[in-house]
Amino acid sequence: MIHIVFNEADVPVLRQAIEMEPGMAGEVWEIKDDYAVGPLTDIFTGPGMEARKAWWRDVLAGGDYDGSVDSGKVDDPAVVDRLKTSLRENPDEIVWIWAAQNKHDVSGYYWLMSQLKDFQGRIFILYLNNLPFINEKGQLFYPQWLSHIPAKEFLKARKLARPITPSEFEVDPDEWMKICRENKPVRLLEGGKKLVQADDDFYDAELQKFITGDWQKASRIIGQFLSKGKETTGDAYLLWRLKKLLQTGFYDVQGEARTMRDFEVKQKVAAGTVTQEA
């Protein structure tokens, strides 16, 4: 059995669950790219993949993950090739795709399953859509991320595993290709598996709410957004958007705008404003 997840934090908790349940024994593989953002045109072709890499190079340039595009750490097509090889060489091999109810996992699901039609009946989905779990404090909650689920709760979640149906193998890749053709850079989850798209400035208005009249490290602004924002995305994308906001000239900057720890930001004081002392 091969388990597929879409977030690095999901890997250790799922491995811990596997140790508790021999019936889940297998390797845990990760799809690393975030398909909820960025270009998708011709995503399964060489030029399309290279265009996506070029976009990520621009987004990550000068930031905390500068150079990572060409480091070889993220190579999802190679993971899929390896997966297909394993399925062809081992007729009894099956795949469990784990996805929580968030745009990142659902986008990754569409990208992955659209390439596995030849293996119908051997590809299973565990989509934890609006399902309650018990947290470490014994409280009921609805997780948006697999990594938030205690390992022992995965033992219940495994009962949700079901084969991806022939109908889904027809409909879902078509839906994904429709999304790819529309090719807007931000994808959002409306509910179920329905994705909608937005422009690359979608998060800007919310991000600006956390820029105050006091100097703050970019890391703090992004951290506040991630902890309080209704719709969130990866910190690398947010750092890129914050730098775009700084180019408008509406904010003051201290330090070199590179990594999120290198510079501070605050709102500009309006020209002519007089500060009176009490």
Secondary structure, DSSP 8 states (H G I E B T S, - for coil): -EEEESSTTHHHHHHHHHHH-GGG-SEEEE--S-TTBS--TTTTSHHHHHHHHHHHHHHHTTSTTTTGGGSSS--HHHHHHHHHHHHHH-TT--EEEEEESSHHHHHHHHHHHTT-GGGTTSEEEEEE-S--EE-TTS-EE--SSGGGS-HHHHHHHGGG-EE--HHHHHHHHHHHHHHHHH--SEEEEEETTEEEEE-TTTTHHHHHTT--SS-EEHHHHHHHHHHH-SS---HHHHHHHHHHHHTTT-EEEEE-SSSTTSEEEEE---TT------
